[in-house]
Amino acid sequence: MATGSTLSGSRPEIRGLQYWMERVLKELDAVRESPDPDAVHDLRVAIRRCRSVAAVMEEVDSDPSWRDMRKLARKLFRQLGELRDTQVLEDWTKNLGPESDAVRERLLSSFLAQEKELQVSALKAVDKFDQKAWKKFERKLHHRSRLVPCDGLAAECLALERLDAAKELHARAMRAEKPEAWHELRIGVKRFRYTVESLLPARYAQWGDQLKRVQDLLGEVHDLDVLAAKIGEIAPELTEACMAWAERITTQRHERIETYRSLAIGERGVWQVWRSELPQAARMAAAAQARLRATAKSLEAHTPRILLISRLSMRLFDGLGRWHADPHLPNKDLRRIVLAAGRLHGIGAGLDAKSPQKAARKYLRSLSLPPGWNEAEWDVMAAVVRYHRGALPDTNSKSFGRFQPEEQKTITLLAGVLRLARALSKCGVLTTKGFAVEKSVEALIVRVPGLVESEQNAATLAAGKYLLESSLGQPLIVKSCPVPGKVLELPKKEEAPPAAAASD
């Protein structure tokens, strides 16, 4: 449902997850009282919005409650869908065929019989719906949905992903008249619309009418396709009458597709308008990083220590790049990978305490790509997270050996950066202020503010820098340096004892 445009300067109405989960419970009561088309439609819309938000959040939050909530509502949603489809087809039949038409009579008779059966099944599904469990999910997921603040960068990233996916379906539908392509486009637009409505209320205040118009047109195209197929099933012998129906349906379908084309194509088409107002270039990169931060937060991997390791790894990467310590450096694409891996390297503990690195890689590879990333880059980033600690990369292993030699070199280099940053954190380094990389004739020197030189720290650093040294092919010397701005207090000079009194 469109929220409508807002007055200038007013705050758009936010219809987030909590609103729609509460709405489901209210609409359940309405359907119990009377399963008429409006009540069935309203309940189905409320459930669909909840399930759509859950599908979006699953991309940034691994909590199983999102999946469980969708599963809880699935059977009721499908049962209502069958009833709703029958009611809609009944309306189309009444509007498209004259009262004396044989096909019309046969269709209505079939739909009315189905509707009675489906109403009974739908009411049973409503009665069996576990409202108590639904309320528990509402309380928990309302809190977890805050991982992606409304109108924030992470929300923009998720909306952009759905826009790009729907736009691909649009291009496919434009090349084909097949019902399947238009049905998939309808679903893609729905997903985009509900994501914008729930996560970008300010944008939805501007786009709501357009989104609803496009979705309605595509919905009507789908209804007509389903009706055409139904006629062939119910009245195959009424050839002439069926041909007349086919002509009417084709005319109605063509009108709606042409209306959609007029809205969608061109420089001021809706796809261009929507895309132009979502992140691009530098903001798109920032939005993708915000989405990754939301994932880290969801797995409680956004602690001060992890953030420090991320900052240390970036300072180390940039410092090595300034001296061109490796042919791969400096490189903006690799810098983005280091930044993402630094933010996400701690997620494994929240997935599988026994094998955190492997669990992290598996989870990251299951996610959809953030805007601006390609599969090869994302795969390398997941491997860097996998090898930021523990076993070293081994070309004999299946997971590492599948990468090309150049990718293996990149993974080893970036994982080595992250390992050394992690080792510095373990040695008690608390700041990046004053951190610097220098180059001598024989080695690279990493100056670390506040590093305490001890045998234990020396052993930790030796292990932490091994992979990076091996990748660079030259030694790294890690040295302590003062923290800039910190005044070292000199020991106070002891006062001389008072002179002994002269003896008389």
N, C-alpha and C positions, 0 to 999 in steps of 0.2 A: 504494500500500500504506500502510495506516495505521501510524504509528509507535507508536501506543498512548499511553495517558496516562503521565505521569511522576510519580514520588514527589514529595511536597511538598518544595520547596527544591532539588530536583535540576535539572540543566540538561537541557532537551529535546534529543533526538537530532536533529542537523542533517543532513538528507539533501538537500544542495544539488546544484548542477550537476555538480561533480566526481564526486560519488558515483554519479550516474546515468549519466554518460558512461563511467565505468569499468565500471559494471554492464552496459552495452550490450555491451562486449567479452566479458564473462564469459558473458552469455546467448547470444551468437553461437556460442560453443563448444558450449553445451548443445543448441542447435537442430541444429547439425551432427551431433551424436551421435544425436539422436532428435527429429524435428519433431513430438513429441506435443503435445496441446492445452496442457498446462501450460507447456512450454518456449516454445511460440509466444506464448502469452499474456504470459509474463514478459519476453520480449524486446520485444514490442510495447509493453508498459507502460513499460519503461525508455526506449525511443525516444520515446514520446509525452511523457514528462516532460521530456526534453532539449529537444524541439521546443517544448514549452509555455513553458519558461523562456526560450528564445531569442525566442519571440514577445513575451513580456513585456519583455525587455531591449531589443528593437528600439525600444520606445517611448521609451527614455531614452538609448540609445546607437546612433549611426548607423554604427558599425563594420560593414562588410559581412560579417564573419565569422559574425555571428549568422544572417544570411540564408543564407550558404553552408553552414553546418552543417545547417540545416533542409533545404536542398536535397539535401545529400549523403545524408540518411537517408530522403528522401521515397519513392523507388521501393521500397526494402526495406519501409518502413512500410506502404505500400499493398498490396504483395504479401502480407505477413503478415496484413494486415487481411482480405483475401479468404479466406485459409485459415482464419483464426480465426472469421470469420463462419460459414463452412460447418460447422466443428466444433461451434459453439454451436447452430446450427439442428439439427444431427444429434441433439444431446442433448435439445433441446426435443421433437423428433419422437418420440424413444423414450419420453419421460416423459408425453406427452399422448395418445398413440394406443395402443390394444390391439394385440397382436402380429399378429392375423389381419386387421387393418384394411388395406384396399386402398390408401388414401391414404398410410398410414404406410409400406407396402412401397415404393410408388413414390417417395416422398420420400427414404427411406433409400438406395434404389438410386441416385437422382440425386446425393445428397450424397456418397456413397462414391466415385462415379466422379469427381466434381469434386475431392474431397479428394486423390485420388492425383495428378491433374494439377497441382493447386495446390501440393502438397508438392514436386514436382519444380521448379516455377517458383520457389518460396520458397527452396529450397536453392541454386538458381543465383544468386538475388539475394544470398543470404548469402555465397556464395563470391566474388561480384563486389564486395562491399562494401569500400570503401577504408579499411582499418583504420589505415593509416599517416596518412592525411589526418585521420581522426577523432582520433587521438592529438595531432596538431598543434593541432587546434581545442580539444581539452581543455586543453592547456597555456595557450593564449592566452586562451580565454574564461573559464577559472577566474580568471585575473587580472582580466579586465574585469568579471566578475560582482560584484567587490568594490565597484563603483561604487554598488551598492545594498546596504548592510549588512543582514544578517538582523535582523529585528525592529525595524528603524529606521523613521523617519517616511516615507522614500521608499518602502520596502517596503509600509508600510500604505497609502500612496496608491495604489500599483499594485493591491493586493488590493481596495481599495475600488472602483476603477474596474471590476474584473471582477465584483465583487458587484453593483454597480448594473446592469451589462449583463445579468447572469444574472437579476436580479430582474425586469427588464423582460420577459425571455423567459418567466419564471414567470407573470407577469400575462397574457401572450398565451396561454400554454397553458391557463390556467384558463378562458379564454373560449372555447376551441375543443377539440374532441375529435380534431382532425385529427392524423395521425401526424407531419406535418412540424413542427408547433409543439412537440410533445413531444421530437422528435429534436433540435431546436435548443436546447431547454432542457437536455437531457442534455449537449450539447457545452458550453454556458455554465457548467454546474455543474462539469464536468471542468476547465475553464480556471481557474475560481475555486479549486477544490480543489488543483490542482497549484501554483498561485501561492502559496497559503497554506503548503503543505507545504514549498516550496523557500525562500520568503522570510520566512515568519513561523512558525518552528518552535515557538515558545512557544504561539501560538494553535492551531497544528495539534495540539499535545498535548491541548488541550481539545476541539477540534472534530473531530478525525480520525474518530472513530466515526460521528458524525452525517453528515459529508461522504460517507464511504464508503457508509453506508446509503442516503442519498438518491441517490447516483450509481448504486448497484446497482439500486434500484427503477426508475429511469428507463432504465437499460440493459436491464432485463427487458421493460419496456414496448416499447422499440424492437425487441428480438428478436422479440417476439410480432407486432408490426406487419410486420416483414420476413417472418416465417413465413406470415402470412396472405396476403401478396402472392405468395409463392412457391407456395402451394397453388393459387391461381388460374391460375398459369402451367403447372404440371406436370400437374394433374388437373382440367381444366375440365369434362370430360364426366361426372365422378363427382359429380353434383349433390347427391344426398342425403348421401353421405359427406362432401362438402365443407361442407355446411350444419352437420353435426354438429361438424366441426372448427372452423368459424367460431364456434359457440356456446361451445365449450370455450376457445378463444382469447379471445373477448370476456369471458368470466367471469374468466379469469386476469388479463387486462389491467385490468379494472375493479377487481379486488382490489388490485392494485398502485397504481393511481391513487388509490384511496381511502386506502390506507396513506400514500402521499405527501402527500395533502391533510391528513391528521391530523398529520403531522410539520411541514408547512409553514405552515398557516394558524393565525391567532390571535396573541394578544399574546405567547405563549411559543413561537410557531413558530420554526423554525430561522432563517428569514430575519430575523426581528426580533432574535433572539439574536445572530446574526453581525453585523448592522448596529450594534447597540447597543455592541458592543465594539471597533468600528473608529472612527477619528477623526470628530469632529463639531465644528461651530462653529469656534472659534479653532484647535483642534488640526487640523481638516481643512485650514484655510488654511495652517498650518505644514507639513503633510504635502505639500500641493501645491507649496509653495516648495521643499521638500526634493527633490522629484522634479525640479524645474527645475534645482536645483543639480547634481544627478546628470548631467543633460544637459549642463550647462556643463562639468563635469569631464570628461565623455567626449570632448568636443571640445577639451580643453586650454584652455578659456576660463574658468578659475577662478583666474587669476593674481592676485598682489597688486595690480597696476595696475587690473585690471578690477573687483576688489572695492572699490578706492578710488573709482573712477568711480561705482560703484553707490551707495556711501555719500554721495559728494558730491551725486549727483542727488537722493537722498532728503532731504538737508538743504536743498537748494535748493527742492525741491517743498514741503516742510513750511514753510519760511520764507515762500515766496510765498503759501501758504495762510493763514498767520496774518494777513497784511495784505489778504487777499481781493483779490489782484492781478488775478484773473480770476473771472468768475461761476461757472466750473467748480470753483473752489477754495474751501475745502478739500473733498475728496471721498474717502471711504475706498476706493471701487471704483477710482478713478483712481490712488490711492496704491499699490494692489496691482499695477496695470498697470506703474507706474513701477518698482516693486521687481522685478518679473519681467523687464522689459526691461533694467534695469540688470544683472541677473545674466546675461542671455542675449545681450547686445549683441555679445559677442566671438566667437560660435560660427561666424560665417560664414567666418573664415579657415581653419578646419578642414574646411570643406565645399567651398569653391571660392575659391582665392586670387585668381582674376581678377575675380570678381563676388561678393564675400563677402556684401554686404547682401542682394542678391536671393536668393542661395542660402540665407541664414538665414531669410528670410521663407518661402520655399518649404518648407523643412524643418519650420519651426514649424507651418505650416498643414497639414502631412501628419500631425502627431501627434494622438492622441486628446486630448480635453479633460481637463485635470485636474479633480478634484472641486471643485465650487463655482464653476466658470467656465462662461460660456455662449459660444456661437460668436461673437457680436458682440464681446464683450470680448477674446477670444483673437485675433480678426482684427485688432482695433485694436492690440493689443500687438505682433503680428507686424509691423504697419506701422510702429510706433514703432522697432522694431529695424531695419527696412529704411531708415528715414530718419534714423538717429542720426548719420550722417555722409554725405559725398558729395553727390549731387544733392538739391536742395531739393524738397519735395512740390510737384507741379504738377497743378492741376485738369484740365489738358488730357491728362494721361497716363491710360491705361486703368486701371492698377492703383490709382491714387489717386482718380481721378474716379468710381469706382464707389461710394465711400463717400458717405453723406449729409452735407450741410453741417455738421451738428453733430459728426459723427464726424471729419470733416476738421479741424475746429477743435481737437478733442481730440488728434488725432495730431500736428498742428503744434505744439501747446503742449508735449506730453510729449516729442516728439523734440527740441524746442528746449531743454528742461531737460537732456536727456542730452547734447546737443551742447556746451552750456556746461560741464557737468561734465567732459566729455572734454577740452575746451580747457584747463580749470584743471589737469588732470593733466599735459597737455603743457607747461604753464608751470612745472612743478616743484612744484606743491602736493602735500604729502605727508600731510596730516592734515585731519580735519574738526573738530578741537577748536578752539572759538572761532569757527567759521563762523556767520555771522548775516546776516539780511536785514532791512534797515530801510527806512523810507519817508520821503521828503521831499516837499515840495510839488510838485516837478517831476519826480521820478524815484524809482526803486527803487534802493537802494544795497546791494550785495552785499559784505560784508566778509569777506575771505579770509585766514586765518592763514598767514603765511610766504610770501605771494605776492611775488615779486621784480618790481619795476617796471622794465621795460626796453622799448625800442622793439619788439623782437621779440615779447615777451609781449603788448604792447599790440595788435599786429597779429593775433596768434593769438586773443586774446580778442574783438576786434572781429568776426572771422569767426565765432567760436564762439557769440556771443550774438545774432547777427543774427536768426535764426529765432525765438528766444524773444521778442526785442524786438518783432518784427513781429506775433507772436501776441498779446502783451499790449497792444500799442498804446501803449506808453510806454517811455522809455529806461531802460536798466540801467547803473548805474555800478558797476564792479568796483574795489574798493579793497583795498589790503593792510592787514593789521593784525597785531600781534604774536601769536605763539603763546602761549596762556595757560600760565602756569607756567614759561615759559622765561625765565631771568634773563639780561638783557643785560649783558654785562661791559663796564664802562667802560674806556677805554684807561688804562693805568697812567701816573701822573704821572712825567715824567722827573725824575730826581734832578739837583740843581744840581751843576755841576762843582766840585771842591774849590777853595777860594780860593787864589790865588797867594801864595806866601810873600813877606812884606814884605822889601824890600831893606834891607840894613844901611845 
